[in-house]
Amino acid sequence: QVQLVESGGGLAQAGDSLRLSCAASGRTFSTYGVGWFRQAPGKERESVAVISRINGYTYYADSVKGRFTISRDNAKNTVYLQMNSLKPEDTAVYYCAETNERLGALGAWGQGTQVTVSS
């Protein structure tokens, strides 16, 4: 079973950038894709971005289009989320997970990484 470890979160001011990393151990990514999800206090977890392992297809939530970029490094078995022009509403715990073809998350959630953006 793959274990995913998120890192790279922290405190940022509006307009700043952060890069999150999702490192896999135990095996290489093997499902349709890998995605980043986030959960803000009092809100449901939502999908932020997904990248397909098959053809590199990417999906972005409307709220992050043009600001966030998901990428992968197959050699390092790692997926990244570059977050630019951060906004206070991006404040959340960010999780990564393998996904199926419908971009739904698979497996158990990890610890996540906290991103806090101040105005």
Disulfide bonds with the S-S distance in Angstrom:
Cys22-Cys96 2.08
